[in-house]
Amino acid sequence: MEQKCFVTENEEETWGVACAFAAELKSGDVVCLEGDLGAGKTTFTQGLAAALGAKRAVTSPTFCLVSEHPAKDFLLVHMDLYRLHGPDDVLAIGWEDYLAQGAVLVVEWSDRAGELIPPTAKHVTFTHLDSADGCRRAIEFR
């Protein structure tokens, strides 16, 4: 992805950014999604999953921690680590197993994973911007 920061005005544009990013993903990638509640992390993951050919609908994994989405070339795993307390808890939900099988991990609240986050992880930060409908956001890739 050439541009490092995008401003989207609605869900469709957020999906478009996610679709472009999906083309860069390969088996075993870890994608850390950062931002406040309601900032667009799940919407972005929905676009990512659609672009990768996942058939199951993506919803926020807050209450189930992990959602698996078989995609065309690999398993897309959406994790929400908010309720976990550190790397040991993250290991207990199958972190290493998913990486060993070549899944792409899309991780919300990745700070809970600590040193488990590889240095090659892709970081995407979401920031709400002022707008009448609350859908305007900045999406920054690092």
RAHU-V12877 format. One record per pair of residues at least 24 apart in sequence whose C-alpha atoms are under 10 Angstrom apart, sorted by the first residue. I is the first residue (numbers start at 1). GAP is how many residues later the second one is. D is the distance in whole Angstrom. If there is no record, write none. Layout:
I;GAP;D
I;GAP;D
This chain:
1;140;9
2;139;10
3;137;9
3;138;8
4;120;10
4;135;8
4;136;6
4;137;5
4;138;7
5;119;9
5;120;9
5;121;10
5;133;7
5;134;6
5;135;4
5;136;6
5;137;9
6;120;10
6;131;8
6;132;6
6;133;5
6;134;6
6;135;9
7;119;10
7;120;9
7;121;10
7;122;9
7;129;7
7;130;6
7;131;4
7;132;6
7;133;9
8;120;10
8;121;9
8;127;8
8;128;6
8;129;5
8;130;6
8;131;8
9;120;9
9;122;9
9;124;9
9;125;9
9;126;6
9;127;4
9;128;7
9;129;9
10;30;10
10;33;10
10;123;9
10;124;9
10;125;5
10;126;6
10;127;8
11;29;8
11;32;7
11;33;8
11;35;10
11;36;9
11;124;7
11;125;9
11;126;10
12;31;9
12;32;10
12;35;8
13;31;10
13;34;10
13;123;10
13;124;10
14;26;8
14;27;10
14;29;7
14;30;6
14;31;9
14;32;9
14;33;7
14;34;10
14;121;9
14;122;9
14;123;8
14;124;9
14;125;8
15;25;10
15;28;7
15;29;6
15;30;8
15;31;7
15;32;4
15;33;7
15;34;10
15;35;9
15;36;9
16;28;9
16;31;7
16;32;9
16;35;9
17;27;8
17;30;8
17;31;9
17;122;8
18;25;9
18;26;6
18;27;7
18;28;8
18;29;5
18;30;5
18;31;9
18;32;9
18;33;8
18;121;10
19;25;9
19;26;10
19;27;10
19;28;6
19;29;5
19;30;8
19;31;8
19;32;5
19;33;8
20;27;9
20;28;8
20;31;8
21;26;10
21;27;7
21;30;9
21;120;9
22;25;9
22;26;6
22;27;8
22;28;9
22;29;6
22;30;7
23;25;9
23;28;8
23;29;8
25;27;9
25;79;8
25;97;10
26;47;9
26;48;8
26;76;9
26;77;9
26;78;7
27;46;8
27;47;6
27;48;8
27;49;9
27;72;9
27;73;10
27;74;9
27;75;5
27;76;6
27;77;6
27;78;9
28;46;9
28;47;9
28;48;10
28;70;8
28;71;6
28;72;8
28;73;8
28;74;4
28;75;5
28;76;5
28;77;7
28;93;10
29;47;10
29;70;8
29;73;8
29;74;7
29;75;5
29;76;6
29;77;8
29;89;9
29;91;8
29;92;7
29;93;8
30;47;10
30;69;9
30;73;9
30;74;6
30;75;5
30;76;6
30;77;7
30;80;10
30;87;8
30;88;8
30;89;10
30;90;8
30;91;5
30;92;6
30;93;9
31;47;10
31;73;8
31;74;6
31;75;5
31;76;6
31;77;9
31;79;9
31;86;9
31;87;10
31;89;9
31;90;6
31;91;5
31;92;6
31;93;7
32;47;10
32;73;8
32;74;6
32;75;5
32;76;6
32;77;8
32;78;6
32;79;9
32;85;8
32;89;7
32;90;6
32;91;5
32;92;6
32;93;8
32;109;10
32;110;10
33;46;10
33;47;10
33;73;7
33;74;6
33;75;5
33;76;7
33;77;7
33;89;9
33;90;6
33;91;5
33;92;6
33;93;8
33;106;10
33;108;10
34;73;9
34;74;6
34;75;7
34;76;8
34;77;9
34;89;7
34;90;6
34;91;5
34;92;6
34;93;9
34;105;10
34;106;10
35;73;9
35;74;8
35;89;9
35;90;6
35;91;5
35;92;6
35;93;9
35;104;10
36;73;10
36;89;9
36;90;8
36;91;7
36;92;8
37;89;10
37;90;10
37;91;10
38;88;9
38;89;10
38;90;8
38;96;10
38;97;10
39;86;9
39;87;6
39;88;6
39;89;6
39;90;9
39;95;9
39;96;9
39;97;9
39;98;7
39;99;9
39;100;9
40;85;10
40;86;7
40;87;8
40;88;8
40;95;8
40;96;9
40;97;8
40;98;9
40;99;9
41;65;10
41;66;9
41;67;8
41;83;9
41;84;9
41;85;7
41;86;10
41;98;10
42;36;9
42;64;10
42;66;9
44;80;10
44;82;9
44;95;9
45;31;10
45;33;8
45;61;8
45;62;10
46;32;10
48;28;9
48;58;10
49;26;10
49;27;7
49;28;10
49;29;10
52;24;8
60;48;10
61;46;10
61;47;9
62;46;9
65;25;10
65;28;8
65;42;10
65;43;10
66;27;8
66;28;9
66;29;10
66;39;10
66;40;10
66;41;9
67;39;10
68;30;10
68;35;9
68;37;10
69;34;10
69;35;10
70;33;9
71;32;10
71;33;10
73;29;10
73;30;9
73;31;10
74;27;9
74;28;7
74;29;6
74;30;7
75;24;10
75;26;8
75;27;7
75;28;5
75;29;6
75;30;9
76;26;9
76;27;6
76;28;5
76;29;6
76;30;7
77;26;7
77;27;6
77;28;5
77;29;6
77;30;8
78;26;9
78;27;6
78;28;5
78;29;6
78;30;8
79;26;7
79;27;6
79;28;5
79;29;6
79;30;9
79;31;9
80;26;9
80;27;6
80;28;5
80;29;6
80;30;8
80;32;10
81;26;7
81;27;6
81;28;5
81;29;6
81;30;8
81;31;6
81;32;8
82;25;10
82;26;7
82;27;5
82;28;8
82;29;9
82;30;7
83;26;9
83;29;9
84;25;9
84;28;7
84;29;9
85;26;10
85;27;6
85;28;9
86;24;10
86;25;8
86;26;5
86;27;6
86;28;7
86;29;10
86;30;10
87;24;9
87;25;6
87;26;5
87;27;6
87;28;7
87;29;7
87;30;9
88;24;10
88;25;8
88;26;10
88;28;10
89;24;8
90;24;9
90;26;8
91;25;9
